[in-house]
Amino acid sequence: MPAVHSPLQAQVVHWQVQPGAAVLPGDLLVILEAMKMEHEVRAAFGGRLGEIFFAAGETVDAGALLATIEPSSGVAVPATVATGQADPSTTHPADLRPDLQRVQERHAPTLDSQRPDAVAKRHALGLRMARENVADLCDEGSFLEYGALAVAAQRSRRSEEDLIANTPADGMVTGIGSINGALFGPEASRAVVMAYDATVLAGTQGMRNHQKTDRLLGIALQNKLPVVLFAEGGGGRPGDTDMPIVAGLHVGTFASFARLNGQVPVVGVAAGRCFAGNAALLGCCDVIIATRDSNIGMGGPAMVEGGGLGVFKPEQIGPAAVQHGNGVIDVLVDDEAQAVAAVRHYLSFFQGTVQAFTAPDALALRGVVPENRLRVYDTLAAIHGLADCGSVLALRAGFGKGIHTALARIEGRPVGLLANNPQHLGGAIDADAADKAARFMQLCNAHGLPLISLVDTPGFMVGPEMEAQAQVRHVSRMFIAAAHLRVPFFSVVLRKAYGLGAMAMAAGGFHAPAFTVAWPTGEFGAMGLEGSVKLGYRKELQAQPEGAQREALYEQLVARQYDNGSALNMAATLEIDAVIDPAQTREWLLHGLQSARQRPAGDERFIDSW
């Protein structure tokens, strides 16, 4: 006769059916208890329950005979439901059990669909909800939210219902999602995303959202995930009363955020008002993307007024136009939609190579530099003429205008590009331009992007006014940053390459890069031609009568120096590696990228000169 055996040592709790009762395969027969957990024993065969050998409360050993089943038709039919599984007759996958229903009801107040008033106010300002930005940034269905059920740490002064309704997620959406997954696959696209919610307690930093931030930062560091921070908010929150603290200066969030520096790409986004602690985190980001109507400052109006520094409106403190001009903002955009697109573009450079690209017209590079050596031109034309169409992302365009810095691709490969700007100080490198170039080299070096330098400079800017700005220390940053590069570096001289400034643009010297080549318009010297002639031939010039004769001799000497310092002569003396057709530059760079190797990351400690 078919038997029912105990699957484990346990105590009989209750028999669901009595002897003689008809049972079907999968019917629940008895409940056993072991280690305070209940185990179901179901019928493996159809028939009628026979004799029961253990009553409720008795202990049974594993394998013990619990009961018999008398087959109703003489043929045993195997059950389709194994011991311990739920009874399919009582539950349907589409049904919501009460426990799941409670979970969904608890999550509902965190969703924008349940907060119509907050959404309406936000949209009236022309701004998005935090969740809208996260949804736009992350690939559909890829975002896993951490800490959604947190509320403000104010239970001692507010009811639970109030906190759930009015402090959802404690004012911060945090989690992990995929960005650009269609281009780079599921693993390379994962990133930590954190967004302060300005509709909840003004986006301030509370105890719980600090804990959420710390949790995600730890995951980012451990798994080497990029981090995206939407930083809008007003800084520290004094109203959290559930933790008995005085000042809260022991919080580890800022140190944890800073610890990501150089380890993973970190990008911050500012829209609306971003002050105090929120701004401190934003300032730790590799790159800051901000909207034109944003404000960024280390103290908002209340802090400024409290310090006795005057009364100001929020829009008067750190407006985007000021912060873009001084270098705080790397990418200035019109709105949050453009900001999210810029984040995707920026992160793509650290996610890998793309297979599909469109090459620019190589022949157009032949006309970038004017035949007149004194005529200014825009080196951005050279950048766009070398990079894959649509791939260029300029960084800090409003600051340090003497040097352009941009991320781009060459045949799908991500690179960093530097270029002197002859339209500003004739391409001379001032303190701001040097700071911009040095930091850009550090950025590319930290995250493994090869560097390409397009050189057209008369050298470092000099003069009393420059030296009053600590020019010596600022420009030396370029040498120090270049000396610690582990990524390949390539130099292309477009026109002027004079003095220490040209050497700084070539990673410290013309033989430091993987190659240094020049276009036919290249001209070289230890200092600018005109200055060299005026100093080196002062006596000869003064010997000529002032006027046409002296000017004629000057022009003759300049022309001679120009010929001596031509690209052809530099290549003949092996001071540079080649003189090339501008139309071949992209080809040279591609082959260079294919052959040059990146050194493994090591101990790159150095002391910045500024």
Secondary structure, 3 states (H helix, E strand, C coil): CCEEECCCCEEEEEECCCCCCEECCCCEEEEEEECCEEEEEECCCCEEEEEECCCCCCEECCCCEEEEEECCCCCCCCCCCCCCCCCCCCCCCCCCCHHHHHHHHHHHHHCHHHCHHHHHHHHHCCCCCHHHHHHHHCCCCCCEEECCCCCCCCCCCCCHHHHHHHCHHHHEEEEEEECCHHHHHHHHCEEEEEEECCCCHHHCECHHHHHHHHHHHHHHHHHCCCEEEECCECCECCCCCCCCCCCCCCCCHHHHHHCCCCCCCEEEEECCEEEHHHHHHHHCCCEEEEECCCEEECCCHHHHHHCCCCCCCHHHCCEHHHHHHCCCCCEEECCHHHHHHHHHHHHHCCCCCCCCCCCCCHHHHHHCCCCCCCCCCCCHHHHHHHCCCCCCEEECCCCCCCEEEEEEEECCEEEEEEEECCCCHHHCECHHHHHHHHHHHHHHHHCCCCEEEEEEECCECCCHHHHCCCHHHHHHHHHHHHHCCCCCEEEEEEEEEEHHHHHHHCCCCCCCCCEEEECCCCEEECCCHHHHHHHHCHHHHHHCCCCHHHHHHHHHHHHHHHHHCEHHHHHHCCCCCEECCHHHHHHHHHHHHHHCCCCCCCCCCCCCCC
